[in-house]
Amino acid sequence: MIRGRVLVIDADEWTSNLLKRELANKGYEVDVCGTARDGFDKACHTVPDCVVSALDLPDIDGLWVARRIRTEGGPVSRVPLVVVSEASDKETRVQTLNVGADVFLDRPVSNDEIVAQVDALVAMARRFRPQSMVAGEEASSAPPSLTVAFRGDLSSFPLASILMMLELERRTGTLEVSSGSGTKAILNISSGLFASSEVDETAQAPIEVLRKVLSWRSGRFVFRPREVTSLPPPRGSVGALVLEAMRLDDEQRPAAKR
């Protein structure tokens, strides 16, 4: 049985072929591309279950791949993404996660670990799908937003990916996010759109709350379903605001160095 489809973007044929073999042994169908542009085009065409991209590529880089996938319209923007680098500093890791990668791995890293990350991301994405999309299961009579709650650790599941999935599934409910230092943010979401947001019980604009919580690398989150009628009217796209928050942080980071 095919477990899913994975796209590997890496110019090193020996490295990519070894990873392809490991993924195939685990039941995945695997496509391999050697450049950022070819990889992005392939992702848009096939919409894989996960993308594994090297950071260093001959034409552009893995940052470009992550940003283009996350800003592309349609289902490909929600595809889980693992970025692997030969050597990186903290700033590079943070930047890669901010532009949309779900997991950043430093080489040397075993193919077993990469495959395990792929397994975890694919499984997480499928858990968040509506029950009607899961083969062999009967669809729930209630919409997914009223039946499915979940929680997790920010170090394992980046918040940007969680928010994108909430929009994709058109969930309605409250996402509570707590940082490692104890700061708490509340994001109320109505049918996949932002309704209201606050930090430590003080109402703030969603874009400002997002810029705070997307920078948290440790902490916890929990999503609790609610009735649409119990929330304020929706005000804006979750995905659009997430990408705008990332863009603003990217622009501010170089300016802070000058």
Secondary structure by P-SEA (a helix, b strand, c coil): cccbbbbbbcccaaaaaaaaaaaaaaccbbbbbccaaaaaaaaaaccccbbbbbcccccccaaaaaaaaaaccccccccbbbbbbccccaaaaaaaaaacccccccccccaaaaaaaaaaaaaaaaaaccccccccccccccccccccccccccccccaaaaaaaaaaaccbbbbbbbcccbbbbbbbbccccccccccccccccaaaaaaaaaaccccbbbbbbbbccccccccccaaaaaaaaaaaaaaaaaaaac
